[in-house]
């Protein structure tokens, strides 16, 4: 507008003084004399044109001032540059329960040029928002800007209190704000948005990356046209997992814990949580370095849960049978290291005994039977050494030795020397339970037919049957390390994992990362349940803090509480279908 007015002024040039007209170095003309050539109709027309142009300019200015005054508390410039705060689609669980939705909030702004007394305005605003920095506030209000933000997302009470102050040059902007009714329940799956309602983590970021951000920037993301985004999550099961994981972390005085429930037939993530967690309504909490989605973005040596994959590899290769035995009477010495068992039986062990006693010595010999290259290839085929591409952006890439040697193969056979995510571990285990098909994980609904179309066979059905037998044996047999997860009526199977953590480049004897890898109902598995706990302490009255004493208990509680929601009904007695395992 200023440029427009200046252009108009330049177009109206003043009439140059002529002979007889008063001016520098000129005498005034005598009274009553006419100026030749300027007192006629032509000079009158020029004067009228100039008056008309100036009148037009001020008429435009007046009209614009009226227009701006009709828009309460907002500048025209701000209206043009940021007309609306775009809506976002709702996020719902598999049954339509709301996980994330938009609500209308108000944000406070000022037009410093209209502030009459910045000092008085600052003092008044501080009575409503005493947490603001007085110097910062005064500086914002005393500037010459046309528009400045003072605070985003006010409460209704704050808005009314500020209105009651009646400060000129202060206004409000209605915005869309994201609200998560479940608070921390599903934080690491749903994610959160920033102050401009743009997704920065979890499924919120995935939504933006699918093209929503472009719609938002173009102003086309209207609430009426947005279809809710449905997840594979069951909010009821998610609450149970969250509750049990939080209780476990507190009961065992651990640094952190986590859990995941995975459908083995479709690859759907039914529930996943990690604690410490955060409230996505307060996204700044996610900046805490301890608030990490450990299930998909954390890398760990998974300990003896890896014996599941070593045993499956040995059986599927045909070089080892369930009826075979290995000498576990003495430690293995290799490369200056000695490999022994935690509770060694010091005798020859059968393959099932190696599994339920969690023998490092026996498992290492199974890996040796298969060979180094085949061992690496098998773990790669199961997806344990590769990053899974999921809708969730927070997924870590597993690590492994640059060159596999015999010592690497032996230690990796019982879960040391390779770091992977708990999610990778759960997905690989699902392939061993569902008949031998590896199915990529997803946080979106997927039918069995859709899963079958993308599934890849990684082991034979016979190997899958044998692994289900070993899983059940390890839980049902009192000698098994997983008997604390034996929930009556649900025929649970599983494998414990107690890994010594690396501290200052060496394995610690006291700090452990524990896991329990479970599946149920084991006769016809539908779900994988994996729980992890970081540096747990022995429960009061107990002597050990191994996985069977904590992670297995957590997994069992999750199964007991969530099974009916998952459509798995208990069967008591021995009337259930028996596993058919041929020796």
N, C-alpha and C positions, 0 to 999 in steps of 0.2 A: 504493500500500500504506500509506503514512504517513497519507493522508487516511482510509483505511478504519479503521486502528487508532484514530485520533483520534475518529472517529465512534462507535466501540464504547466508548471510555472515557467519552465524554460521556453515553452511554446508561445507564451504571452509576453512579448517584448515591449518594454516601455517606449513611449513615443519620444523621439529625440527633440530637445528644445530647438526652436527656430529663432530666426531674427526677431527681436523685440520681446522675447520671452526671458524671464529672469533666470539667470544661471551663472556659473563661474565666469567672471570677467564681463558680464553683460549687465546693462542697466535695465530696470523694469520698464515695461512698455507703458506708454502714457494711458491714463484712464480713458475708457471709451473707445480706444482704437481696436480694430479687429486684426487678428493675425491672418495674413494672406495665405490662402490655400488650406487652412486648418479649421476654420470656423464654419465650413459648409457641411453639407450632408455626409461627405466621406469621413471626416473626423468624428462625427457623431456615431457613425456605424462602427468604427473601430473601438470606440469607447464602450459601446453597448455589447460588442462581441467579447471584450475583455471581462466585463462585468458578468456576462452569461457564463463564460468558462469558469471563472472563480466560483460562481454560484453552484455550478454543476459539481465541481470538486467537493465543496463542502456539503452538498446534498448527499454525495456518495459516502463521505466520511460519517455523516450523521446516521445514514441508514445502517452502516456497518456497526456503529456503536450500539444502535438499538438491537441489532441481531445478536451481538455479543452479550448484551445485557439480558437477553431472553434466555440464554444458556446459563443456568445457575452455577456460579463458581467454577466455570471451566473456560479455558481460552480456546479460541477458534483454531489456533495452531495445534493444540493438543488433540482437538477433535479430529483434525485431518490426519494426524500422524498415528494416532492410537485410538481408533473409534470404539472398538469393543475388545473385551478380554474374552477370547474364544472359549467356547465350551469344550469339554472332553467327554468321550464316551464313558459310560459306566463300565466298571469291571465287576463281573459277577462270578460266583462259583458254579459248579456243574449243575446245581439245582436252582440257580437263580438268586441266591443270597448275595446281597450287595457287599462288595469288598472295597470299592472306591466310587465316589460320586461327587458331583459339583454342588456347591452351595454358593449363595450370593453373599458377598461381604463388601465392606466399604473401606476405602483407603483415603487418607488425609493428604491434601496438597495445599500449597500456598502460591499466591501470585505476589511476590515481594514488591512489585511496583505499586500495588494497591494497598500495601500495609502502611498505615498512618504512623504508628509508633511501634517499631520492632521490639523495643525493650518491654513495653507493656504487653504486647502480644505474646512474647516469650514467657513472661511471668504467668499469664493466664493459662497458656497451654500446659505449663509444667504442673499446674494444679490438677490436671486430668491425667497427664503422662509424666509423673515425676522421675521415671527412669531415663528420660532423655537427657543428653548432655546439654546443659544450659548454654555453653559457649557455642557448641555446634548449632543449636537451634537458633540462637540470635544471629549467627552468621548467615544461616539460610534465609531468615526472614528479612535481613537488612540488605540483601543484595539487590541487583537491578534486573534479575531474570524475570521472564514472564511466567515461568512455571517451575516449581520444585516439589519433589515428594518429601513428605514429613514422616509418614508412617503408613505401612501397608497392613491390611487386614485388621481393622479395628473391631472391637466388640460393639454390639448395639448400645450398651451403656456408655461407652466412651464417645461414640458418635453423638448421642443426645446431649451429653455433658458439654461437648465442644460447641454444639449448636447453641446451647443456652448461653455461652460466653458472648456470642454476637460479635465476633472479630471480623472486620472487613478484610477481604483478600484471602480468606480461608474457605476451602471447599472440600467436597467429598466426591469420590469416584467409585461407582458401583463396579465390582469385579467378580469374576468367577474364581472361587477358591476350591481346592481339592480337599475332600474330607474322607477319612478312612475309619468307618465305624468300628472295625475290629481292632483298631490301634495296632499293637505289636504282633498280633496273632499270625499275620501272614506277610509281615514287612518285607522279608527277603525274596518273596515271590512277586508280590504286587509292586514293590518299589515305591517311588515317591516322585513329586514334581518340585520345580523351583518356584520362586515367588511370582514368576510370570506364567505359571500353570503349564510349564513345559516339562515333559518326562525326562528325568536324569538317571533313573535306576530301575532295575527290575522290569516287569511287564509294562510299566508306564513308558519307559524308554523304547521298548519294542514297538509299542503302539505308534509312537512318533516316527520311528524309523521305517514303518510300513507305509508312510505317505501322509500320515495325519499332520505332521509338522508343516508340510507344504500347504495343506488345506488351512491350517491355523494361520500361517503367515499371509495367505491370500484373503483372509476374512470369510472364507466359505465354510468354516467349521461351525455350523449352527446346530444347536441342541436338538432341534426337531429331526434332523437328518442323520443323527449318530446312532448306530446300532450298538447295543452293549457288547462288550468283549467277554465271552464266556471262557472260563479256564477249566482245566481238568480237575482242579482241586475240589475236595469235599470239605467245606468249612467245619463241619462237625468233627471229622477226623483230624483236621488241622488243629482244632482247639485241644483235642486229646493229646496229640503229639507234643504240642507246645507245653501243655501242663506237665506231662511226664518228664520231658526234657528239663524243664525248669526245676522240678522237684529233685530230679537226679543230680543236677549240678549242685544244688544246695545240700542234699543228703550226703553226697560224697565229697563235698568241699573242693570241687574241681574248678579249673580255670575256665573251662568252656564245655559245651556239649551240643549235640545235634541229632537229628533224626530225619528219615525219609521213608515214605510208603509209596511203593511203585507197583503198578499193575503189570504182571509178567506177560499178559496176553496182548496188551496194546502199547506198552511203554509209557502210559500216562502217569504223571506225577500226581498222586492223590493228596499228598501232604509232604511238606518239607519245612524244617525249621532249624534255627541255630541260635544259641544263646552264649553270650549276651546279645540281645537284640535291641531294637530301637522303635520309637513311635514315628511312623511316617508323617503324622500330623506335625511333627517337630523334626524336619529333615536334617537340621544341623547336628542332631545326635548321631547320624550315620558317619560323621567325620571322625568319630572316636576310633582309633586304630584297633581297639579290641572288638568293635562291632563289625564282624566279618561273616559273610555267608559261608561258613566252613564246609557245608555239604557240597557246594559246587565250585567255590572259589578258593578253598583251602587244600593244600597239598600235604599228604601225610604218608608215612610208611605204615601200611595197613596191618602189619604183623601177621599173625597166624590165620587171618581170614584168607590170605593168599594161598594157604594150603588147599583151600577149596579148588583153586584153579590149577595148582600143580597136580593134585590128584586127578582132576578131570582130564588134564592133558595126558597124564600117564595112561589112564584107562582108555582114552579115545585113540591113543597111538597104537594100541594093540600090544605094546611091549610089556604092559603090566596088567594083571588080572586081579579081581577082588580076592581071589584065593591065594595070591602070592604073599610071601613074607620077606622081611628084610632084617638084617642083624642090627639091632640098636643097643647092643650091650656095652659099647664103648664110644667115646666122642670121636668125631671126625677131625683130623688135623690137616689143615691145608693153608699154605702161604703164611705160616707163622701164627695162624689162628686155630683155636680149638672150638668146635661146634658141639654143644651138648644139649640135653633136654632139661626143662625146668623141673619136672617130676619124672625123671628117667626110670624105666622099668628094668633096665640093664639086662635085656634079653631079646630074643628074636620076636618081632611083632608082625602080625598080619596087616594087610592094608587097612581093614576097618579099625584095628587097634591103633595103627599109626594116626588115623584121623581122630578118633575119640580121645586118645591120650595126647594129641597135638605134638607128636614127636618131630623135632627138627632133624634128628639123625635119619629117621626113616624117610621123611619127605625129601631131604637132600638126595638120598639114593634113588628115589623115584625120578627126580629131575635128571640125574646123571644117566639114567636108562634112556631118556628121550634125547638128550643132547642139547648143546648150547643154542645152536641156530634154531632148532625146532622149538625150543623153549621161548625164545624171543618172538618168534613168528606167532606162536599160539597166543601169547598175551596181547600182541598187536591185533590179532584177529578178533579177540574179545573186546577190543576198544579200551583196554586198560592203560595203554601207553600213548593214546591220542586224545586230543581235545574234542569233546562232543560239541557239535554246533546245535544249540537249542535257542528257544526264543529268549531265554534269560541271557543278558550280556555278561553277567558276572560268572564266567566259567574259566577255570584255570587249565593250563596245559601240563600234563604229567611230565615228569623227568625220569631219565634212565641213564645208565652208563654210556659213554660215547662208544666204547668198545666192550663187548661182553666177553669176559673170560670165565674160566671154570668157577673161580671164587665168586664171581657175580651171580652166575646161574644158581649156585648152591644157596647163597644168602637170599636171593630173590625168591627162591622156592618157598621159604617160610616168612616172606614179607619184609625183608630188609634190603635196602639198596635200590629200590624203586619208590618214587613218590607219586601218588595219584590222588584223585578226589574220592570222597565217599560216594558221590553220585556215579562216577565211573564204575566203582566197585559194585554198587547195587545193580546197575544195568548189565554188567557182565554176569553176575549171579543169576539174574532173571533168565538169561539164555540157557543156563544149566538146569533150570527148574521147569521151563515151559516146553521141553521137548527138544531143545538144542538150537533155537532161533534167536539171533541177536536182533533186537528191535531198538532203533534210536529213541531216546527219551523225548517227551514233549510235555509242555505245560498247557496245551490246548486239548480239547476233546478229540478222541480218535477212536474209530470203530475197529473191531477185530479184523474186519475185511480190509480196511485201510492199512492196518499194521501188517497183515500177512503179505500185502503187496510190496512192502519195502523191507520185509524181514530177510535176514541172511543166515543160512544154516552154518553153524560153527562147530557143533558136535553132533554125534549120532543120538537117536532117541534112546538107544541102549545106555549110552554114557549118562544121559539125563536121568534115566531110571535109577541107575546105580548111585548117582550123586544124591538123589532124593532119599534113597535108602540110607546113605551115610549121614545125611543131614538129620534124619529122624532118629537114627541110632545115637547120635551125639547128644540129643536132647532127652530121649526116652530112657536110655541106659544110665543108671546111676553113676557109672564110671565116666560118663561123658562130661566134657567141660561146659556144656550148655544146658544142663538139667534144670537150672533156675529159670529157664524160659518155658518149661513144660506146663502149658496152660491146659487143664483138663477140658476135653471136649473139642479142641481145635487142632490136635495133631500137628504141633509145631516142629519144625526141623531147623537146624542152624549150625553155625561155626563161630567160635570165639576168636578174638585176636587181641593179644597183649603185646604191644610193641614198645621197646625201650627207645626213648627219645634221644636225639643227638643233642648234646650240650657241649659247647666249645670244641666241636669236632670229634667228640667221643660219645659212645653210647652210655647213657646214665643207668645206674642200677636202681634208682629210686623214682625217676620221673618216667611215666608211661603214658602212651596214647592207646586207649582200649576201644574195641569195637565188637559188636555182635551182629552177625549177618543171618537173618532168619527168613523162613518162608512158611506159608500156611495157606490152606490145609495141605499137608505134604502129600496126601494121596493124589490130589489133583491141584497143584499150586495155582493160586490166583494172585498172591501178593508177596512182595519182598518187603521186609521191614529191617532197616539198618539203623542202629544207634551207635553213636561215638561219644566218648567222654575223655577230656584232656586233663591229665595229671590228677586223677581221682585219689582220694585218701581212703584208707580202710574204714568201713563203717564201724560204729561203736560195737564192741563185742566180737568183731571179726579180726582175723589175723592178716588177711590178704586183700589187696585192691586189684586183683586180676579181673579180666573182662567178664568172666563167669559170675563174679560177685557184684557187678554193677551194670555194665552194658547189657548183659543178658536179662537182668531183672527189669530194666527199663523197657526193653523190647517186648518182654512178656506182658507187662502191664499195658502197653499200647495195644497189643493184640487182644487181650482180654476185654478192654473197654471199647475198641473200635470195630470188632469183628461183625457185630450185628448191623452196624451202619454200612459195612462193606458187603452185606448180603451173604455173609458166611455164618451159618447156624451151627450151634454145637451139636456134636454127636457123642453120646456117652456109651460106654461099653465097647465091645470088640466087634460091633456089627458093621463098622465102616469097611470100605473097600480095602483089601490088602494090597500091599506093593508086590508086584511080580518081578522078582530079580532072579535071573538065572545065573548060577555059578558055573 
